[in-house]
Amino acid sequence: MLRVYWVSLEVVAELRPVIARIERHDRDLARQTKKASTSVPLNIAEGSFAHGGHRRERYQTACSSMRETMACCHAAEAAGYEPRVAEGTYAKMREVIGTLVNNLKR
């Protein structure tokens, strides 16, 4: 299992209060943020035990979902629903994306 699996779970935990605040203003955006963020560790786990093209697909999906999670957070900030997601959380998101991109290059 990739180490970023655990990092992605940390992101999910750190976003829980953020998603709760977003939900007060925009249930759809909160739901999308939750679905995107929770799909990342699921796809990493699935990809870790897949072979060939299936592994690549799962890692690509996880990478795209983490990018979508970041975009949801940016949208919530721009709309004024969330004052600012912690930079440490964004750093973890970038770490997951970077690691997955590097794995996709192999």
C-alpha positions as CSV (number, residue, x, y, z in Angstrom):
1,M,0.0,0.0,0.0
2,L,1.4,3.4,-0.9
3,R,2.2,5.7,2.0
4,V,0.0,8.4,0.5
5,Y,-3.0,6.2,1.3
6,W,-2.5,7.2,4.9
7,V,-1.9,10.8,4.0
8,S,-5.2,10.8,2.0
9,L,-7.0,9.6,5.1
10,E,-5.5,12.5,7.0
11,V,-6.9,14.9,4.4
12,V,-10.4,13.3,4.8
13,A,-10.2,13.7,8.6
14,E,-9.0,17.3,8.3
15,L,-11.7,18.3,5.9
16,R,-14.5,17.0,8.1
17,P,-15.0,20.4,9.9
18,V,-14.5,22.3,6.6
19,I,-17.2,20.2,4.9
20,A,-19.6,20.9,7.8
21,R,-19.0,24.6,7.4
22,I,-19.6,24.5,3.7
23,E,-22.8,22.5,4.2
24,R,-24.3,25.4,6.1
25,H,-24.2,27.4,2.9
26,D,-24.1,24.9,0.0
27,R,-25.2,21.3,0.5
28,D,-24.3,20.3,-3.1
29,L,-20.7,21.6,-2.8
30,A,-20.3,20.0,0.6
31,R,-21.6,16.7,-0.8
32,Q,-19.2,17.0,-3.8
33,T,-16.3,17.8,-1.5
34,K,-17.0,14.8,0.7
35,K,-17.5,12.4,-2.3
36,A,-14.3,13.6,-4.0
37,S,-12.1,13.5,-0.9
38,T,-13.3,10.1,0.3
39,S,-12.9,8.5,-3.1
40,V,-9.1,9.2,-3.0
41,P,-8.1,6.6,-0.4
42,L,-10.6,4.1,-1.8
43,N,-9.0,4.3,-5.3
44,I,-5.5,4.2,-3.9
45,A,-6.4,1.1,-2.0
46,E,-8.0,-0.5,-5.0
47,G,-5.1,0.4,-7.3
48,S,-2.5,-0.9,-4.8
49,F,-3.7,-4.4,-5.4
50,A,-4.6,-4.1,-9.1
51,H,-2.3,-5.0,-12.0
52,G,-1.3,-3.2,-15.2
53,G,-3.9,-0.8,-16.7
54,H,-6.3,-1.2,-13.8
55,R,-3.7,0.1,-11.4
56,R,-3.1,3.1,-13.6
57,E,-6.8,3.8,-13.9
58,R,-7.3,3.7,-10.2
59,Y,-4.3,6.0,-9.5
60,Q,-5.5,8.4,-12.2
61,T,-8.9,8.5,-10.7
62,A,-7.5,9.1,-7.2
63,C,-5.3,11.9,-8.5
64,S,-8.2,13.5,-10.3
65,S,-10.4,13.2,-7.2
66,M,-7.8,14.9,-5.1
67,R,-7.5,17.7,-7.6
68,E,-11.3,18.0,-7.5
69,T,-11.2,18.2,-3.7
70,M,-8.7,21.1,-3.9
71,A,-11.0,22.8,-6.4
72,C,-14.0,22.4,-4.1
73,C,-12.0,24.0,-1.3
74,H,-11.0,26.8,-3.5
75,A,-14.6,27.4,-4.6
76,A,-15.8,27.4,-1.0
77,E,-13.1,30.0,-0.1
78,A,-14.0,32.1,-3.1
79,A,-17.7,32.0,-2.2
80,G,-17.0,33.0,1.4
81,Y,-18.2,29.7,2.8
82,E,-14.8,28.8,4.3
83,P,-12.3,31.4,5.5
84,R,-9.2,29.4,4.5
85,V,-8.4,25.7,4.4
86,A,-5.2,25.1,6.3
87,E,-2.0,25.2,4.2
88,G,-0.9,22.0,5.8
89,T,-4.0,20.3,4.4
90,Y,-3.3,21.7,0.9
91,A,0.3,20.5,1.3
92,K,-0.9,17.0,2.0
93,M,-3.2,17.2,-1.1
94,R,-0.3,18.2,-3.2
95,E,1.8,15.4,-1.8
96,V,-0.8,12.8,-2.7
97,I,-1.1,14.3,-6.3
98,G,2.7,14.4,-6.7
99,T,3.2,10.8,-5.5
100,L,0.4,9.5,-7.7
101,V,1.7,11.4,-10.8
102,N,5.2,9.9,-10.2
103,N,3.7,6.4,-9.9
104,L,1.8,7.0,-13.2
105,K,5.1,7.8,-15.0
106,R,6.6,4.4,-14.2
